[in-house]
Amino acid sequence: MSALSPARPPEGFGSLDDQTLDEVLDVLDSLRERDRSVGIVSHVADLRRRVHAQLEVVKGRAGSVVRLRGEA
């Protein structure tokens, strides 16, 4: 079992230009290829399209529900 190492980027993904966002996603892909996990909390639509494994939190009347979307 590995320890979680939370990190918070100094700025949000929404402020990145397309080229920088591509570079960030390439780094995240390389981490995943080495069996590392990275969690992203974002409202940026381009990230939702490009990050295939997602946990989606949906607000409901009886409380929130978490759904797994895409490939894990």
trRosetta pair geometry for C-beta under 8 A, 3 or more apart (Angstrom, degrees):
i j d omega theta_ij theta_ji phi_ij phi_ji
9 12 7.4 135 87 -91 114 24
9 13 7.8 82 65 -56 152 69
11 15 5.0 -69 159 56 123 137
11 16 7.7 141 105 -53 114 81
12 15 5.5 99 68 2 78 97
12 42 7.2 140 -168 -122 94 92
12 44 7.8 161 156 -43 100 117
13 16 5.6 -47 -163 13 50 118
13 21 6.6 80 -168 -117 92 101
13 24 7.3 -156 -121 95 97 162
13 40 7.5 39 -37 -168 143 122
13 42 5.0 -1 32 -127 134 139
13 44 4.7 -96 102 -9 117 152
13 47 5.9 38 134 -51 161 136
14 42 7.5 169 -40 -159 85 101
14 43 7.1 0 -61 68 125 89
14 44 5.1 -163 -77 -81 74 106
16 20 4.4 -129 -167 92 103 114
16 21 4.5 134 112 -62 126 83
16 24 6.7 -43 -148 -6 169 139
17 20 5.1 85 54 15 75 104
17 21 7.0 -140 94 -8 34 92
18 21 5.7 -57 -145 37 29 113
18 22 6.4 34 155 -22 64 104
19 22 5.7 -52 -153 32 31 114
19 23 6.6 31 150 -18 63 104
20 23 5.5 -51 -151 35 36 114
20 24 6.4 39 151 -20 67 102
21 24 5.6 -51 -148 35 33 113
21 25 6.4 30 154 -16 65 106
21 46 6.5 36 158 108 153 140
21 47 7.9 -115 -164 -69 117 83
22 25 5.9 -58 -147 40 30 108
22 26 6.4 35 152 -24 64 105
23 26 5.6 -51 -149 32 32 115
23 27 6.7 32 152 -18 63 102
24 27 5.8 -55 -155 34 33 111
24 28 6.5 32 149 -17 66 105
25 28 5.4 -50 -145 37 37 114
25 29 6.3 43 152 -22 66 102
25 47 7.9 -166 -87 -116 114 74
25 50 5.8 -27 -136 136 150 140
25 51 7.7 -132 -130 -67 106 84
26 29 5.6 -51 -149 34 31 114
26 30 6.5 31 152 -20 64 103
27 30 5.7 -53 -149 34 33 111
27 31 6.6 35 151 -20 64 103
28 31 5.7 -52 -152 33 34 113
28 32 6.5 35 151 -20 65 104
28 38 5.4 -111 -138 56 95 149
28 40 7.7 -10 -122 -48 150 129
28 51 7.7 -40 125 -102 149 106
29 32 5.6 -54 -149 35 34 112
29 33 6.4 36 152 -22 65 104
30 33 5.6 -49 -149 33 34 115
30 34 6.8 21 154 -7 63 106
31 34 6.0 -68 -155 44 33 102
31 36 4.0 -75 175 73 89 124
31 37 7.9 -149 136 -29 110 7
31 38 5.7 63 97 -28 147 121
32 35 7.7 42 -177 -80 36 16
32 36 6.5 -95 -78 64 29 70
32 37 7.4 60 -107 -99 72 43
32 38 7.3 -87 -61 16 85 99
40 47 6.4 -126 129 -178 145 140
40 51 6.6 -138 46 -87 137 170
42 47 4.9 29 91 59 143 159
42 48 7.9 -149 93 -46 100 78
44 47 4.4 75 84 3 102 110
44 48 7.3 -178 95 -10 55 82
45 48 5.5 -53 -154 33 41 114
45 49 6.5 38 151 -18 69 104
46 49 5.7 -54 -151 36 35 111
46 50 6.2 12 158 -4 68 116
47 50 6.1 -72 -140 48 30 97
47 51 5.4 5 173 -1 74 116
48 51 6.8 -55 -116 46 20 92
48 54 7.0 34 -138 -94 72 155
51 54 6.2 103 111 -72 99 95
51 70 7.8 153 126 64 59 171
52 70 4.0 179 164 -177 65 135
52 71 5.0 5 133 38 123 91
53 68 7.7 -23 -164 -167 77 90
53 69 7.7 152 -157 85 32 57
53 70 4.9 -141 -88 98 33 112
53 71 5.5 -72 -72 87 88 52
53 72 4.9 105 -129 -107 128 39
54 68 7.4 147 83 -160 51 45
54 69 4.4 -17 66 63 102 101
54 70 5.3 77 12 20 85 121
55 66 5.6 -6 -176 -171 102 105
55 67 7.2 153 -158 76 52 40
55 68 6.1 -27 -101 -98 66 59
55 69 7.6 170 -90 19 17 80
56 66 7.1 151 76 -156 44 53
56 67 4.8 -20 60 62 97 94
56 68 7.9 177 18 -86 79 11
56 69 5.4 40 -13 -10 118 124
57 64 5.4 3 -175 -179 96 126
57 65 7.5 157 -154 78 51 39
57 66 5.5 -23 -98 -99 69 74
58 64 6.6 152 77 -157 40 71
58 65 5.1 -21 62 61 95 90
58 66 7.8 170 18 -88 74 25
58 67 6.4 24 -4 -1 116 113
59 64 5.4 -39 -102 -98 51 83
60 63 6.2 2 66 67 92 36
60 64 6.5 147 19 -105 80 26
60 65 5.7 37 -7 -9 129 105
68 72 6.7 -13 -174 -69 128 113
